[in-house]
Amino acid sequence: MTDPLLELLDGLPSARLDESRADRIRVRCHAALVHQRRRVNRPARTVRGWPPIVVGLGGLYVTALVHQVLALYGLV
């Protein structure tokens, strides 16, 4: 930054805190945190089904990979 810019910035008024606005924001933030905490504490039923599916697909991938390697060496 240049010196004239610093002088302009120095001349700006300081920010003033609006108590009512700060209180409204604080209430909204607390409500959002409570809502998020409730959402996280619920058991997720959809997540329980994914690990076996991923493991199964991974097993199929590894099996196909081993088959390709054995075919490459002429063992299959």
N, C-alpha and C positions, 0 to 999 in steps of 0.2 A: 504494500500500500504506500501511497505517496503522503507527504506531509500535509498537503491541503485536504486530502481525504480524511486523515486523522483529525484534523481540526474541525471538519464538518461533523464527524462522528462525535467528537467531544462536545459539540454544541447541542446535541440532541437531548431532549428532556429524559429524565429517568422514568422507567415504567412504574406505574402505581398499581397496587394490588386492589382489586375489587373484591371485597369480602363475600358478597352475595354470589358472585360468579364463581369464586373459588369453592364455596360451599356446594353449589349445584354440580360442579365438575367432580368434586370429591364424592358426593352421593352417587352420581352416575358410575364412577369408577368402582366404588364399593359394590354396587349392584351387579356390575359386569363381572367382578371377581367372584361374587357369590354364585352367580349363574354358571360361570365356568367351572367352579368347584363342584357344583351339583352335577354338571354334565360329565365330569371326569370320574366321579364316584360311582356312576351307574355302570353296571356290568355290560360290556359290549358283546352281544351275542354273535354278531357277524365276524368278529375277530377270531372266535374259537374255531370256525370252520376253515379258515385259510391255511393254517400251518400244515395240516395233513395234505391238503391239495398241493401246496408248494413242495412238500417233501416228495409226494408222488411224482410230480412233474420233474423234479430234480433227479429222481431215480430213473425215470424214463430217459432223460437226457444222458446220464452217465452210462446207462445200458447201451444206448445208441452209439455213444462215443467209443466204448470198449469194442462194440461190434465193428465199427469203422476201422479202428486200429488193428484188430485181428484180421480184417479183410485186407488191409494194406499190406500186412506181412504174409498173406496167403494162408492163414491158419483156419479160415472159415470158408 
